[in-house]
Amino acid sequence: MLSRILVSVVVCTGVCTVATFTVSPAIADHYHPEELLVVGQYDRRQIDVADTVHITPDSAALVRRAPGANINGNGPLTGIPQYRGMYGSRVNVEVNGMTLSSGGPNWMDPPLSYAPTAQLESLRVYRGIAPVSSGQETIGGAINVTTWSGEFGNDTNFESSGRIRLGSQTSNGASLLGATVISANNTHRFKFSSLREQANNTDFNGGTIDSTEYRRDRHDVGYGYQIGNHSLQIDAGRNETGDSGTPALPMDIEFIDSDLASIKYHFDGPQWSLSSKLYYSDIKHGMSNYHLRQAPSISSMWRRNIALGKNIGFRIDGQLNDNHGSWQFGIDGHKENHISDIDNPKSPMFFVVNFNDATRKVLGLFAERNIKIFSNWHGEFGLRHNQIMMDAGKVDGTPALMSGMMGMPSPGQTLRDQFNNSDRSQIESNTDWIAKLYYRKDEILSYYIGIAQKMRAPSYQERYLWLPLQATAGLADGRTYTGNINLNSETAHELELGLDLRNVRLELSPRVFYRHVDDYIQGTPSSNISASMFVAMMNNMNGTTNTPPLEFNNVDAKFYGFDMDWSYQLNNNWSLQGVVNYVRAKRDDISDNLYRIAPTNTLAGLRYQSTNWSMTTEAVLYAQQNKVSKTNSEQVTAGYGLVNLKGYWQLNNELRLGFGIDNVLNKKYRDHQTGYNRARNSDIKIGHRLPGQERNVFIRLDYQW
Ligand SMILES: [Cu+2]
């Protein structure tokens, strides 16, 4: 089973992408071979996670290997992918075909946290303009991940296969133990999978970062059935995250108990195929500012937040193949529902109904055409319509029960009444369209041009956050926000140009892009007097120094940049590969930059590949980021460079040893997209940007049969 050559993790370009598709036919089921060879090479990056050697629990860390992609880190399990300057709900993430809206209002369980690295089969980052079939709202891009489910057998006899993974590392004493066992014949396939991950606080060159410990258990069962051209897959999973830190956020994770379930049916005929799925998730999440980090000294400042999130979704799509390419038609629906309540165990009277039955439903219809136009032109055209329906129930809280001065309503009371008396039911009708053309000049060179309109309706936080709080889907800027029920959808227009060069030794895929966004949703200084008075009042009462609140509003923004991945084969054993990223993101209505944008960066690796072992030296360079957001009070970050080493040794057909050293030179550095420290800590001041980990030695053993 492990007969294929294992290469150390690389960004797959050209040949490698095709190879990955060949070994993972399940992923390729929507594309016939011709498309695979033409578009498959260019418009997505498949990171072959089977070949990673790290023990990092967070799959989001892997997206950095795709051009244009980065990660916003709020904690060890809480990475939020960033793509070309957009992140959060702007980048559509699907896990095994499921859209998973985070259960936590601050995204302590971002969608990728439901696909732990140790269970991944593939991580696919769509390059540039994402196809309309890749997800419902893809204004900032699309990422699809799948976890490993094994293969069906060749005859009626059941055979077992599986993977066991063990790992440990030094910077936080992390340990990883995971096992997946498959029992399958040619018709039935059973899967059992369990994973346990835990770590202490991470050390940096200069001390320890409090609130970075984590523990997570994950259990899955699956059943697959195939007969003829039909297949059925039923999966159920349980995620149990325990005490886990998020030092960039005001609270830490106490628990995230999530149940996930899905059923999928697929028919694959010679001329047409049909896929359908139905999925559900139920998330219970608790967090606090006292159980993991040092508790506030004033007991009235203790806070606990219990959040419940539910997702239900479906999709039916069909693909029709003809002589020129394929048509794809689909309908999809997703509903998320959120309840979030804040209390204080030291003060039983205190309560805030943060979100009450906040609901967001998206119903979408799409059509996509992949077509070979002349002998060397290939086009992709897509049209999608989404209907978004949102609503939320009435709210209340202790701050709204306080009496105001001289018989006037208090600011909290005014905010509550404004919210409860408003029309919270909102409907948006959004249209996406895309057109992409590839011109294949010869065997070596192809040109590409793409244009698109993409839209995104507001999130429930952006609309329904009624009291100035930091529940902002993980922005982690330390600012308090209120929502705005009357927000419009964002509309982006985008142009992308590039070329793909591929000869025997060299591969290059540069892209430039320009994207203008009308009605971009951004926090701006609040004009709501009650919100400002409320924050001032809280500062007075608690001795805090919170800056005046922001309010989510529609502004104009633009994004432009360049990204590229490349590789160069020096000879049979030695190769070079890397990624280069540059993005600018700024407001178009005022002179300001957008917040938390990845600095210009590059990654370059030199690899030696032998038959049963490999070694890679990697340089990671980040420029300073001084194009920061004044509106979000963002701090400048210095540039830095890191050296990493990694490799593996294939001991026999079943056993592989992975190892490596991150940050070999033990640099003290600060990643711009890691937030500011919010947990009282003797080694890092509150409000200072969190440092990166110290030199880290890791080792991993994979047994696969
Ligand atoms: Cu949370």
Residues whose N, C-alpha, C, O or C-beta is under 5 A from the ligand:
A	BS01	CU	G104 M108 M287
